[in-house]
Amino acid sequence: MASTPAHSALSALKGQIPLIGLTGGIGSGKSAVAKRLAELGATVIDSDQIAHEITAPHGAAIAPIQARFGPDLFAADGSLDRPKMRQLVFNDPSALQSLEAITHPIIHAETLRQACLAHQNGALYLVFMVPLLVESGYWPQAIDHLVVVDCPPELQIARVMQRSNLGRSEIEQIMRKQALREDRLAVADTVLLNDGSLDKLIPQINALHQWIIKNRSKPSISA
């Protein structure tokens, strides 16, 4: 993914405040990690949440998406019908490119807005929760420290099936679009193993937070 003006401006924050990337495969437990870090004082910026907001009724991406794809991919309330769109882009690479050309600049701009506001308000550090962080090509260079939440693929599938209406084949289809587990682990600065209960995960998150706080004054905290 090419750098955008929002990305360039975000890079200007490096050295002023720790920029932590948080990623992992679907069902790995990213949200649980983000929630705990927020409880400890981090400011979490969730790209998936932003994507939902801009495709909600009257969201910033609704009009351009409708102009490109027509009205059939929208729910009665005016929001994007995400299951329909997901099936379309999985089977049509050009549709995916068109969708990303619309949504990515809006998501990046909102990410920058939230990041700058948090910095101005004295945030301890910023956590960017990005499902496709490793795949993006940009984010690994923009952040100071990459945290990967990891668990076995079968556990990912079981968790997603438990929490959603997706079937196994749909989940596996999503996983095939994401980076391989080995590729995420190869570039991680910190790996949080989430193969058990929350009680096992929390101490790892607490230790990560303490490490970030201890090293937050350093020009780069990735080492």
PyMOL CGO cylinders between C-alpha atoms (Angstrom):
from pymol import cmd
from pymol.cgo import CYLINDER

trace = [
    CYLINDER, 0.00, 0.00, 0.00, 1.45, 3.38, -0.96, 0.3, 1, 1, 1, 1, 1, 1,
    CYLINDER, 1.45, 3.38, -0.96, 2.10, 6.00, 1.66, 0.3, 1, 1, 1, 1, 1, 1,
    CYLINDER, 2.10, 6.00, 1.66, -0.56, 8.69, 1.98, 0.3, 1, 1, 1, 1, 1, 1,
    CYLINDER, -0.56, 8.69, 1.98, -0.36, 12.25, 3.36, 0.3, 1, 1, 1, 1, 1, 1,
    CYLINDER, -0.36, 12.25, 3.36, -2.02, 10.92, 6.52, 0.3, 1, 1, 1, 1, 1, 1,
    CYLINDER, -2.02, 10.92, 6.52, 0.66, 8.26, 6.83, 0.3, 1, 1, 1, 1, 1, 1,
    CYLINDER, 0.66, 8.26, 6.83, 3.41, 10.84, 6.36, 0.3, 1, 1, 1, 1, 1, 1,
    CYLINDER, 3.41, 10.84, 6.36, 1.93, 13.06, 9.05, 0.3, 1, 1, 1, 1, 1, 1,
    CYLINDER, 1.93, 13.06, 9.05, 1.58, 10.07, 11.37, 0.3, 1, 1, 1, 1, 1, 1,
    CYLINDER, 1.58, 10.07, 11.37, 5.26, 9.29, 10.89, 0.3, 1, 1, 1, 1, 1, 1,
    CYLINDER, 5.26, 9.29, 10.89, 6.02, 12.78, 12.19, 0.3, 1, 1, 1, 1, 1, 1,
    CYLINDER, 6.02, 12.78, 12.19, 4.81, 11.62, 15.61, 0.3, 1, 1, 1, 1, 1, 1,
    CYLINDER, 4.81, 11.62, 15.61, 7.64, 9.10, 15.85, 0.3, 1, 1, 1, 1, 1, 1,
    CYLINDER, 7.64, 9.10, 15.85, 10.02, 10.04, 18.63, 0.3, 1, 1, 1, 1, 1, 1,
    CYLINDER, 10.02, 10.04, 18.63, 7.37, 12.17, 20.33, 0.3, 1, 1, 1, 1, 1, 1,
    CYLINDER, 7.37, 12.17, 20.33, 5.17, 9.36, 21.63, 0.3, 1, 1, 1, 1, 1, 1,
    CYLINDER, 5.17, 9.36, 21.63, 5.51, 5.56, 21.41, 0.3, 1, 1, 1, 1, 1, 1,
    CYLINDER, 5.51, 5.56, 21.41, 3.61, 4.17, 18.40, 0.3, 1, 1, 1, 1, 1, 1,
    CYLINDER, 3.61, 4.17, 18.40, 2.66, 0.55, 19.02, 0.3, 1, 1, 1, 1, 1, 1,
    CYLINDER, 2.66, 0.55, 19.02, 1.20, -1.66, 16.31, 0.3, 1, 1, 1, 1, 1, 1,
    CYLINDER, 1.20, -1.66, 16.31, -1.16, -4.43, 17.42, 0.3, 1, 1, 1, 1, 1, 1,
    CYLINDER, -1.16, -4.43, 17.42, -2.17, -7.21, 15.06, 0.3, 1, 1, 1, 1, 1, 1,
    CYLINDER, -2.17, -7.21, 15.06, -2.96, -10.90, 14.78, 0.3, 1, 1, 1, 1, 1, 1,
    CYLINDER, -2.96, -10.90, 14.78, -5.13, -13.24, 12.78, 0.3, 1, 1, 1, 1, 1, 1,
    CYLINDER, -5.13, -13.24, 12.78, -8.90, -13.30, 13.08, 0.3, 1, 1, 1, 1, 1, 1,
    CYLINDER, -8.90, -13.30, 13.08, -9.92, -14.76, 16.44, 0.3, 1, 1, 1, 1, 1, 1,
    CYLINDER, -9.92, -14.76, 16.44, -6.46, -14.35, 17.94, 0.3, 1, 1, 1, 1, 1, 1,
    CYLINDER, -6.46, -14.35, 17.94, -7.59, -12.02, 20.72, 0.3, 1, 1, 1, 1, 1, 1,
    CYLINDER, -7.59, -12.02, 20.72, -6.52, -8.56, 19.56, 0.3, 1, 1, 1, 1, 1, 1,
    CYLINDER, -6.52, -8.56, 19.56, -9.57, -6.91, 21.09, 0.3, 1, 1, 1, 1, 1, 1,
    CYLINDER, -9.57, -6.91, 21.09, -8.89, -8.43, 24.51, 0.3, 1, 1, 1, 1, 1, 1,
    CYLINDER, -8.89, -8.43, 24.51, -5.33, -7.13, 24.40, 0.3, 1, 1, 1, 1, 1, 1,
    CYLINDER, -5.33, -7.13, 24.40, -6.44, -3.68, 23.26, 0.3, 1, 1, 1, 1, 1, 1,
    CYLINDER, -6.44, -3.68, 23.26, -9.06, -3.48, 26.00, 0.3, 1, 1, 1, 1, 1, 1,
    CYLINDER, -9.06, -3.48, 26.00, -6.52, -4.30, 28.70, 0.3, 1, 1, 1, 1, 1, 1,
    CYLINDER, -6.52, -4.30, 28.70, -3.95, -1.83, 27.35, 0.3, 1, 1, 1, 1, 1, 1,
    CYLINDER, -3.95, -1.83, 27.35, -6.64, 0.86, 27.34, 0.3, 1, 1, 1, 1, 1, 1,
    CYLINDER, -6.64, 0.86, 27.34, -7.44, 0.03, 30.96, 0.3, 1, 1, 1, 1, 1, 1,
    CYLINDER, -7.44, 0.03, 30.96, -3.75, 0.54, 31.76, 0.3, 1, 1, 1, 1, 1, 1,
    CYLINDER, -3.75, 0.54, 31.76, -3.73, 3.98, 30.14, 0.3, 1, 1, 1, 1, 1, 1,
    CYLINDER, -3.73, 3.98, 30.14, -2.94, 3.47, 26.46, 0.3, 1, 1, 1, 1, 1, 1,
    CYLINDER, -2.94, 3.47, 26.46, -4.91, 5.20, 23.73, 0.3, 1, 1, 1, 1, 1, 1,
    CYLINDER, -4.91, 5.20, 23.73, -6.15, 2.56, 21.29, 0.3, 1, 1, 1, 1, 1, 1,
    CYLINDER, -6.15, 2.56, 21.29, -7.03, 3.48, 17.72, 0.3, 1, 1, 1, 1, 1, 1,
    CYLINDER, -7.03, 3.48, 17.72, -8.96, 0.64, 16.11, 0.3, 1, 1, 1, 1, 1, 1,
    CYLINDER, -8.96, 0.64, 16.11, -8.94, 0.67, 12.31, 0.3, 1, 1, 1, 1, 1, 1,
    CYLINDER, -8.94, 0.67, 12.31, -11.71, -1.94, 12.17, 0.3, 1, 1, 1, 1, 1, 1,
    CYLINDER, -11.71, -1.94, 12.17, -13.95, 0.23, 14.34, 0.3, 1, 1, 1, 1, 1, 1,
    CYLINDER, -13.95, 0.23, 14.34, -13.24, 3.21, 12.10, 0.3, 1, 1, 1, 1, 1, 1,
    CYLINDER, -13.24, 3.21, 12.10, -14.13, 1.08, 9.06, 0.3, 1, 1, 1, 1, 1, 1,
    CYLINDER, -14.13, 1.08, 9.06, -17.46, 0.19, 10.67, 0.3, 1, 1, 1, 1, 1, 1,
    CYLINDER, -17.46, 0.19, 10.67, -18.17, 3.84, 11.51, 0.3, 1, 1, 1, 1, 1, 1,
    CYLINDER, -18.17, 3.84, 11.51, -17.55, 5.12, 7.98, 0.3, 1, 1, 1, 1, 1, 1,
    CYLINDER, -17.55, 5.12, 7.98, -19.81, 2.42, 6.50, 0.3, 1, 1, 1, 1, 1, 1,
    CYLINDER, -19.81, 2.42, 6.50, -22.62, 2.94, 9.03, 0.3, 1, 1, 1, 1, 1, 1,
    CYLINDER, -22.62, 2.94, 9.03, -25.71, 4.95, 8.02, 0.3, 1, 1, 1, 1, 1, 1,
    CYLINDER, -25.71, 4.95, 8.02, -24.56, 8.40, 6.79, 0.3, 1, 1, 1, 1, 1, 1,
    CYLINDER, -24.56, 8.40, 6.79, -20.91, 7.35, 7.19, 0.3, 1, 1, 1, 1, 1, 1,
    CYLINDER, -20.91, 7.35, 7.19, -18.24, 9.13, 5.19, 0.3, 1, 1, 1, 1, 1, 1,
    CYLINDER, -18.24, 9.13, 5.19, -17.72, 6.18, 2.82, 0.3, 1, 1, 1, 1, 1, 1,
    CYLINDER, -17.72, 6.18, 2.82, -21.38, 5.44, 2.08, 0.3, 1, 1, 1, 1, 1, 1,
    CYLINDER, -21.38, 5.44, 2.08, -21.91, 7.85, -0.81, 0.3, 1, 1, 1, 1, 1, 1,
    CYLINDER, -21.91, 7.85, -0.81, -18.75, 6.96, -2.77, 0.3, 1, 1, 1, 1, 1, 1,
    CYLINDER, -18.75, 6.96, -2.77, -19.30, 3.23, -2.23, 0.3, 1, 1, 1, 1, 1, 1,
    CYLINDER, -19.30, 3.23, -2.23, -22.87, 3.52, -3.48, 0.3, 1, 1, 1, 1, 1, 1,
    CYLINDER, -22.87, 3.52, -3.48, -21.72, 5.53, -6.48, 0.3, 1, 1, 1, 1, 1, 1,
    CYLINDER, -21.72, 5.53, -6.48, -19.21, 2.81, -7.37, 0.3, 1, 1, 1, 1, 1, 1,
    CYLINDER, -19.21, 2.81, -7.37, -21.18, -0.35, -6.52, 0.3, 1, 1, 1, 1, 1, 1,
    CYLINDER, -21.18, -0.35, -6.52, -24.85, 0.67, -6.68, 0.3, 1, 1, 1, 1, 1, 1,
    CYLINDER, -24.85, 0.67, -6.68, -27.63, 0.26, -4.08, 0.3, 1, 1, 1, 1, 1, 1,
    CYLINDER, -27.63, 0.26, -4.08, -27.77, -3.55, -3.89, 0.3, 1, 1, 1, 1, 1, 1,
    CYLINDER, -27.77, -3.55, -3.89, -24.97, -3.82, -1.32, 0.3, 1, 1, 1, 1, 1, 1,
    CYLINDER, -24.97, -3.82, -1.32, -26.72, -1.73, 1.32, 0.3, 1, 1, 1, 1, 1, 1,
    CYLINDER, -26.72, -1.73, 1.32, -29.06, -2.63, 4.17, 0.3, 1, 1, 1, 1, 1, 1,
    CYLINDER, -29.06, -2.63, 4.17, -32.45, -1.04, 4.72, 0.3, 1, 1, 1, 1, 1, 1,
    CYLINDER, -32.45, -1.04, 4.72, -31.00, 1.44, 7.24, 0.3, 1, 1, 1, 1, 1, 1,
    CYLINDER, -31.00, 1.44, 7.24, -28.50, 2.74, 4.69, 0.3, 1, 1, 1, 1, 1, 1,
    CYLINDER, -28.50, 2.74, 4.69, -25.46, 0.96, 6.11, 0.3, 1, 1, 1, 1, 1, 1,
    CYLINDER, -25.46, 0.96, 6.11, -23.14, -1.20, 4.05, 0.3, 1, 1, 1, 1, 1, 1,
    CYLINDER, -23.14, -1.20, 4.05, -24.24, -4.84, 3.95, 0.3, 1, 1, 1, 1, 1, 1,
    CYLINDER, -24.24, -4.84, 3.95, -20.87, -6.19, 5.04, 0.3, 1, 1, 1, 1, 1, 1,
    CYLINDER, -20.87, -6.19, 5.04, -21.56, -9.90, 4.37, 0.3, 1, 1, 1, 1, 1, 1,
    CYLINDER, -21.56, -9.90, 4.37, -22.63, -9.10, 0.79, 0.3, 1, 1, 1, 1, 1, 1,
    CYLINDER, -22.63, -9.10, 0.79, -19.62, -6.87, 0.24, 0.3, 1, 1, 1, 1, 1, 1,
    CYLINDER, -19.62, -6.87, 0.24, -17.31, -9.47, 1.76, 0.3, 1, 1, 1, 1, 1, 1,
    CYLINDER, -17.31, -9.47, 1.76, -18.49, -12.11, -0.69, 0.3, 1, 1, 1, 1, 1, 1,
    CYLINDER, -18.49, -12.11, -0.69, -18.13, -9.71, -3.60, 0.3, 1, 1, 1, 1, 1, 1,
    CYLINDER, -18.13, -9.71, -3.60, -14.56, -8.65, -2.86, 0.3, 1, 1, 1, 1, 1, 1,
    CYLINDER, -14.56, -8.65, -2.86, -13.44, -12.19, -2.04, 0.3, 1, 1, 1, 1, 1, 1,
    CYLINDER, -13.44, -12.19, -2.04, -14.42, -13.26, -5.54, 0.3, 1, 1, 1, 1, 1, 1,
    CYLINDER, -14.42, -13.26, -5.54, -13.47, -10.08, -7.44, 0.3, 1, 1, 1, 1, 1, 1,
    CYLINDER, -13.47, -10.08, -7.44, -10.01, -8.57, -6.89, 0.3, 1, 1, 1, 1, 1, 1,
    CYLINDER, -10.01, -8.57, -6.89, -10.92, -5.45, -8.88, 0.3, 1, 1, 1, 1, 1, 1,
    CYLINDER, -10.92, -5.45, -8.88, -13.90, -4.85, -6.57, 0.3, 1, 1, 1, 1, 1, 1,
    CYLINDER, -13.90, -4.85, -6.57, -11.58, -5.12, -3.58, 0.3, 1, 1, 1, 1, 1, 1,
    CYLINDER, -11.58, -5.12, -3.58, -9.22, -2.58, -5.10, 0.3, 1, 1, 1, 1, 1, 1,
    CYLINDER, -9.22, -2.58, -5.10, -12.11, -0.21, -5.75, 0.3, 1, 1, 1, 1, 1, 1,
    CYLINDER, -12.11, -0.21, -5.75, -13.41, -0.57, -2.20, 0.3, 1, 1, 1, 1, 1, 1,
    CYLINDER, -13.41, -0.57, -2.20, -9.98, -0.02, -0.67, 0.3, 1, 1, 1, 1, 1, 1,
    CYLINDER, -9.98, -0.02, -0.67, -9.39, 3.02, -2.88, 0.3, 1, 1, 1, 1, 1, 1,
    CYLINDER, -9.39, 3.02, -2.88, -12.50, 4.55, -1.27, 0.3, 1, 1, 1, 1, 1, 1,
    CYLINDER, -12.50, 4.55, -1.27, -12.15, 3.42, 2.34, 0.3, 1, 1, 1, 1, 1, 1,
    CYLINDER, -12.15, 3.42, 2.34, -8.41, 3.46, 3.02, 0.3, 1, 1, 1, 1, 1, 1,
    CYLINDER, -8.41, 3.46, 3.02, -7.84, 7.22, 2.63, 0.3, 1, 1, 1, 1, 1, 1,
    CYLINDER, -7.84, 7.22, 2.63, -10.83, 7.93, 4.90, 0.3, 1, 1, 1, 1, 1, 1,
    CYLINDER, -10.83, 7.93, 4.90, -9.61, 5.43, 7.51, 0.3, 1, 1, 1, 1, 1, 1,
    CYLINDER, -9.61, 5.43, 7.51, -6.08, 6.84, 7.37, 0.3, 1, 1, 1, 1, 1, 1,
    CYLINDER, -6.08, 6.84, 7.37, -7.31, 10.41, 7.80, 0.3, 1, 1, 1, 1, 1, 1,
    CYLINDER, -7.31, 10.41, 7.80, -9.43, 9.47, 10.82, 0.3, 1, 1, 1, 1, 1, 1,
    CYLINDER, -9.43, 9.47, 10.82, -6.54, 7.48, 12.27, 0.3, 1, 1, 1, 1, 1, 1,
    CYLINDER, -6.54, 7.48, 12.27, -4.31, 10.54, 12.01, 0.3, 1, 1, 1, 1, 1, 1,
    CYLINDER, -4.31, 10.54, 12.01, -6.95, 12.79, 13.53, 0.3, 1, 1, 1, 1, 1, 1,
    CYLINDER, -6.95, 12.79, 13.53, -7.36, 10.50, 16.54, 0.3, 1, 1, 1, 1, 1, 1,
    CYLINDER, -7.36, 10.50, 16.54, -3.60, 10.02, 16.93, 0.3, 1, 1, 1, 1, 1, 1,
    CYLINDER, -3.60, 10.02, 16.93, -2.82, 13.75, 16.87, 0.3, 1, 1, 1, 1, 1, 1,
    CYLINDER, -2.82, 13.75, 16.87, -5.66, 14.53, 19.26, 0.3, 1, 1, 1, 1, 1, 1,
    CYLINDER, -5.66, 14.53, 19.26, -4.50, 11.84, 21.69, 0.3, 1, 1, 1, 1, 1, 1,
    CYLINDER, -4.50, 11.84, 21.69, -0.92, 13.16, 21.55, 0.3, 1, 1, 1, 1, 1, 1,
    CYLINDER, -0.92, 13.16, 21.55, -2.10, 16.71, 22.18, 0.3, 1, 1, 1, 1, 1, 1,
    CYLINDER, -2.10, 16.71, 22.18, -4.08, 15.47, 25.18, 0.3, 1, 1, 1, 1, 1, 1,
    CYLINDER, -4.08, 15.47, 25.18, -1.00, 13.84, 26.72, 0.3, 1, 1, 1, 1, 1, 1,
    CYLINDER, -1.00, 13.84, 26.72, -1.56, 10.16, 25.89, 0.3, 1, 1, 1, 1, 1, 1,
    CYLINDER, -1.56, 10.16, 25.89, 0.96, 7.75, 27.41, 0.3, 1, 1, 1, 1, 1, 1,
    CYLINDER, 0.96, 7.75, 27.41, 1.34, 5.90, 24.13, 0.3, 1, 1, 1, 1, 1, 1,
    CYLINDER, 1.34, 5.90, 24.13, -0.69, 5.03, 21.06, 0.3, 1, 1, 1, 1, 1, 1,
    CYLINDER, -0.69, 5.03, 21.06, -1.80, 1.55, 20.06, 0.3, 1, 1, 1, 1, 1, 1,
    CYLINDER, -1.80, 1.55, 20.06, -2.88, 1.09, 16.44, 0.3, 1, 1, 1, 1, 1, 1,
    CYLINDER, -2.88, 1.09, 16.44, -4.99, -2.06, 16.19, 0.3, 1, 1, 1, 1, 1, 1,
    CYLINDER, -4.99, -2.06, 16.19, -4.81, -3.05, 12.51, 0.3, 1, 1, 1, 1, 1, 1,
    CYLINDER, -4.81, -3.05, 12.51, -5.91, -6.55, 11.40, 0.3, 1, 1, 1, 1, 1, 1,
    CYLINDER, -5.91, -6.55, 11.40, -3.85, -6.39, 8.19, 0.3, 1, 1, 1, 1, 1, 1,
    CYLINDER, -3.85, -6.39, 8.19, -0.92, -4.47, 9.64, 0.3, 1, 1, 1, 1, 1, 1,
    CYLINDER, -0.92, -4.47, 9.64, 1.76, -6.86, 8.38, 0.3, 1, 1, 1, 1, 1, 1,
    CYLINDER, 1.76, -6.86, 8.38, 0.09, -7.19, 4.98, 0.3, 1, 1, 1, 1, 1, 1,
    CYLINDER, 0.09, -7.19, 4.98, -0.18, -3.41, 4.47, 0.3, 1, 1, 1, 1, 1, 1,
    CYLINDER, -0.18, -3.41, 4.47, 3.47, -2.81, 3.63, 0.3, 1, 1, 1, 1, 1, 1,
    CYLINDER, 3.47, -2.81, 3.63, 3.27, 0.61, 5.29, 0.3, 1, 1, 1, 1, 1, 1,
    CYLINDER, 3.27, 0.61, 5.29, 2.52, 0.11, 8.96, 0.3, 1, 1, 1, 1, 1, 1,
    CYLINDER, 2.52, 0.11, 8.96, 5.63, -1.90, 9.93, 0.3, 1, 1, 1, 1, 1, 1,
    CYLINDER, 5.63, -1.90, 9.93, 7.74, 1.16, 9.01, 0.3, 1, 1, 1, 1, 1, 1,
    CYLINDER, 7.74, 1.16, 9.01, 5.41, 3.70, 10.62, 0.3, 1, 1, 1, 1, 1, 1,
    CYLINDER, 5.41, 3.70, 10.62, 5.36, 2.23, 14.13, 0.3, 1, 1, 1, 1, 1, 1,
    CYLINDER, 5.36, 2.23, 14.13, 8.00, 1.82, 16.83, 0.3, 1, 1, 1, 1, 1, 1,
    CYLINDER, 8.00, 1.82, 16.83, 7.07, -1.63, 18.10, 0.3, 1, 1, 1, 1, 1, 1,
    CYLINDER, 7.07, -1.63, 18.10, 5.00, -4.45, 16.59, 0.3, 1, 1, 1, 1, 1, 1,
    CYLINDER, 5.00, -4.45, 16.59, 2.92, -6.65, 18.89, 0.3, 1, 1, 1, 1, 1, 1,
    CYLINDER, 2.92, -6.65, 18.89, 1.45, -9.85, 17.47, 0.3, 1, 1, 1, 1, 1, 1,
    CYLINDER, 1.45, -9.85, 17.47, -1.27, -11.76, 19.30, 0.3, 1, 1, 1, 1, 1, 1,
    CYLINDER, -1.27, -11.76, 19.30, -0.85, -15.41, 18.42, 0.3, 1, 1, 1, 1, 1, 1,
    CYLINDER, -0.85, -15.41, 18.42, -2.73, -18.67, 18.84, 0.3, 1, 1, 1, 1, 1, 1,
    CYLINDER, -2.73, -18.67, 18.84, -3.08, -21.94, 16.88, 0.3, 1, 1, 1, 1, 1, 1,
    CYLINDER, -3.08, -21.94, 16.88, -5.24, -21.72, 13.73, 0.3, 1, 1, 1, 1, 1, 1,
    CYLINDER, -5.24, -21.72, 13.73, -7.78, -24.28, 15.01, 0.3, 1, 1, 1, 1, 1, 1,
    CYLINDER, -7.78, -24.28, 15.01, -8.34, -22.12, 18.08, 0.3, 1, 1, 1, 1, 1, 1,
    CYLINDER, -8.34, -22.12, 18.08, -8.85, -19.08, 15.87, 0.3, 1, 1, 1, 1, 1, 1,
    CYLINDER, -8.85, -19.08, 15.87, -11.56, -20.92, 13.93, 0.3, 1, 1, 1, 1, 1, 1,
    CYLINDER, -11.56, -20.92, 13.93, -13.28, -22.18, 17.08, 0.3, 1, 1, 1, 1, 1, 1,
    CYLINDER, -13.28, -22.18, 17.08, -13.37, -18.71, 18.63, 0.3, 1, 1, 1, 1, 1, 1,
    CYLINDER, -13.37, -18.71, 18.63, -14.78, -17.03, 15.53, 0.3, 1, 1, 1, 1, 1, 1,
    CYLINDER, -14.78, -17.03, 15.53, -17.44, -19.70, 15.06, 0.3, 1, 1, 1, 1, 1, 1,
    CYLINDER, -17.44, -19.70, 15.06, -18.48, -19.25, 18.68, 0.3, 1, 1, 1, 1, 1, 1,
    CYLINDER, -18.48, -19.25, 18.68, -18.85, -15.48, 18.45, 0.3, 1, 1, 1, 1, 1, 1,
    CYLINDER, -18.85, -15.48, 18.45, -20.27, -15.06, 14.94, 0.3, 1, 1, 1, 1, 1, 1,
    CYLINDER, -20.27, -15.06, 14.94, -22.54, -16.54, 12.31, 0.3, 1, 1, 1, 1, 1, 1,
    CYLINDER, -22.54, -16.54, 12.31, -19.64, -17.41, 10.06, 0.3, 1, 1, 1, 1, 1, 1,
    CYLINDER, -19.64, -17.41, 10.06, -19.09, -21.02, 9.07, 0.3, 1, 1, 1, 1, 1, 1,
    CYLINDER, -19.09, -21.02, 9.07, -15.76, -22.78, 9.00, 0.3, 1, 1, 1, 1, 1, 1,
    CYLINDER, -15.76, -22.78, 9.00, -15.28, -22.37, 5.24, 0.3, 1, 1, 1, 1, 1, 1,
    CYLINDER, -15.28, -22.37, 5.24, -15.92, -18.60, 5.46, 0.3, 1, 1, 1, 1, 1, 1,
    CYLINDER, -15.92, -18.60, 5.46, -13.45, -18.23, 8.32, 0.3, 1, 1, 1, 1, 1, 1,
    CYLINDER, -13.45, -18.23, 8.32, -10.82, -20.21, 6.47, 0.3, 1, 1, 1, 1, 1, 1,
    CYLINDER, -10.82, -20.21, 6.47, -11.42, -17.99, 3.45, 0.3, 1, 1, 1, 1, 1, 1,
    CYLINDER, -11.42, -17.99, 3.45, -10.76, -14.91, 5.59, 0.3, 1, 1, 1, 1, 1, 1,
    CYLINDER, -10.76, -14.91, 5.59, -7.63, -16.51, 7.06, 0.3, 1, 1, 1, 1, 1, 1,
    CYLINDER, -7.63, -16.51, 7.06, -6.26, -17.20, 3.58, 0.3, 1, 1, 1, 1, 1, 1,
    CYLINDER, -6.26, -17.20, 3.58, -6.46, -13.47, 2.85, 0.3, 1, 1, 1, 1, 1, 1,
    CYLINDER, -6.46, -13.47, 2.85, -4.39, -12.70, 5.94, 0.3, 1, 1, 1, 1, 1, 1,
    CYLINDER, -4.39, -12.70, 5.94, -0.66, -13.10, 6.44, 0.3, 1, 1, 1, 1, 1, 1,
    CYLINDER, -0.66, -13.10, 6.44, 0.58, -16.54, 7.35, 0.3, 1, 1, 1, 1, 1, 1,
    CYLINDER, 0.58, -16.54, 7.35, 1.06, -17.13, 11.04, 0.3, 1, 1, 1, 1, 1, 1,
    CYLINDER, 1.06, -17.13, 11.04, 4.78, -17.68, 10.44, 0.3, 1, 1, 1, 1, 1, 1,
    CYLINDER, 4.78, -17.68, 10.44, 5.09, -14.37, 8.58, 0.3, 1, 1, 1, 1, 1, 1,
    CYLINDER, 5.09, -14.37, 8.58, 3.51, -12.40, 11.43, 0.3, 1, 1, 1, 1, 1, 1,
    CYLINDER, 3.51, -12.40, 11.43, 5.72, -14.08, 14.01, 0.3, 1, 1, 1, 1, 1, 1,
    CYLINDER, 5.72, -14.08, 14.01, 8.83, -13.42, 11.90, 0.3, 1, 1, 1, 1, 1, 1,
    CYLINDER, 8.83, -13.42, 11.90, 8.37, -9.64, 12.05, 0.3, 1, 1, 1, 1, 1, 1,
    CYLINDER, 8.37, -9.64, 12.05, 6.97, -9.32, 15.59, 0.3, 1, 1, 1, 1, 1, 1,
    CYLINDER, 6.97, -9.32, 15.59, 8.87, -7.38, 18.24, 0.3, 1, 1, 1, 1, 1, 1,
    CYLINDER, 8.87, -7.38, 18.24, 6.64, -8.87, 20.95, 0.3, 1, 1, 1, 1, 1, 1,
    CYLINDER, 6.64, -8.87, 20.95, 4.46, -11.99, 20.73, 0.3, 1, 1, 1, 1, 1, 1,
    CYLINDER, 4.46, -11.99, 20.73, 1.55, -12.41, 23.14, 0.3, 1, 1, 1, 1, 1, 1,
    CYLINDER, 1.55, -12.41, 23.14, 0.52, -16.07, 23.24, 0.3, 1, 1, 1, 1, 1, 1,
    CYLINDER, 0.52, -16.07, 23.24, -3.23, -16.35, 23.65, 0.3, 1, 1, 1, 1, 1, 1,
    CYLINDER, -3.23, -16.35, 23.65, -3.80, -20.10, 23.58, 0.3, 1, 1, 1, 1, 1, 1,
    CYLINDER, -3.80, -20.10, 23.58, -5.64, -20.34, 26.89, 0.3, 1, 1, 1, 1, 1, 1,
    CYLINDER, -5.64, -20.34, 26.89, -7.69, -18.27, 29.30, 0.3, 1, 1, 1, 1, 1, 1,
    CYLINDER, -7.69, -18.27, 29.30, -7.68, -14.51, 29.82, 0.3, 1, 1, 1, 1, 1, 1,
    CYLINDER, -7.68, -14.51, 29.82, -5.93, -15.13, 33.15, 0.3, 1, 1, 1, 1, 1, 1,
    CYLINDER, -5.93, -15.13, 33.15, -2.96, -16.46, 31.19, 0.3, 1, 1, 1, 1, 1, 1,
    CYLINDER, -2.96, -16.46, 31.19, -2.97, -13.54, 28.76, 0.3, 1, 1, 1, 1, 1, 1,
    CYLINDER, -2.97, -13.54, 28.76, -3.33, -10.64, 31.22, 0.3, 1, 1, 1, 1, 1, 1,
    CYLINDER, -3.33, -10.64, 31.22, 0.15, -10.97, 32.84, 0.3, 1, 1, 1, 1, 1, 1,
    CYLINDER, 0.15, -10.97, 32.84, 1.74, -10.85, 29.39, 0.3, 1, 1, 1, 1, 1, 1,
    CYLINDER, 1.74, -10.85, 29.39, -0.17, -7.65, 28.57, 0.3, 1, 1, 1, 1, 1, 1,
    CYLINDER, -0.17, -7.65, 28.57, 0.76, -6.10, 31.90, 0.3, 1, 1, 1, 1, 1, 1,
    CYLINDER, 0.76, -6.10, 31.90, 4.43, -6.87, 31.29, 0.3, 1, 1, 1, 1, 1, 1,
    CYLINDER, 4.43, -6.87, 31.29, 4.24, -5.33, 27.81, 0.3, 1, 1, 1, 1, 1, 1,
    CYLINDER, 4.24, -5.33, 27.81, 2.69, -2.16, 29.24, 0.3, 1, 1, 1, 1, 1, 1,
    CYLINDER, 2.69, -2.16, 29.24, 5.40, -1.85, 31.88, 0.3, 1, 1, 1, 1, 1, 1,
    CYLINDER, 5.40, -1.85, 31.88, 8.10, -2.32, 29.24, 0.3, 1, 1, 1, 1, 1, 1,
    CYLINDER, 8.10, -2.32, 29.24, 6.60, 0.40, 27.03, 0.3, 1, 1, 1, 1, 1, 1,
    CYLINDER, 6.60, 0.40, 27.03, 6.37, 2.83, 29.95, 0.3, 1, 1, 1, 1, 1, 1,
    CYLINDER, 6.37, 2.83, 29.95, 9.95, 2.10, 30.97, 0.3, 1, 1, 1, 1, 1, 1,
    CYLINDER, 9.95, 2.10, 30.97, 11.25, 2.71, 27.44, 0.3, 1, 1, 1, 1, 1, 1,
    CYLINDER, 11.25, 2.71, 27.44, 8.86, 5.43, 26.27, 0.3, 1, 1, 1, 1, 1, 1,
    CYLINDER, 8.86, 5.43, 26.27, 11.44, 8.24, 26.48, 0.3, 1, 1, 1, 1, 1, 1,
    CYLINDER, 11.44, 8.24, 26.48, 13.83, 6.50, 24.08, 0.3, 1, 1, 1, 1, 1, 1,
    CYLINDER, 13.83, 6.50, 24.08, 13.92, 7.70, 20.44, 0.3, 1, 1, 1, 1, 1, 1,
    CYLINDER, 13.92, 7.70, 20.44, 12.96, 4.22, 19.28, 0.3, 1, 1, 1, 1, 1, 1,
    CYLINDER, 12.96, 4.22, 19.28, 11.58, 1.48, 21.50, 0.3, 1, 1, 1, 1, 1, 1,
    CYLINDER, 11.58, 1.48, 21.50, 11.66, -1.34, 18.95, 0.3, 1, 1, 1, 1, 1, 1,
    CYLINDER, 11.66, -1.34, 18.95, 15.02, -2.72, 20.02, 0.3, 1, 1, 1, 1, 1, 1,
]
cmd.load_cgo(trace, "trace")
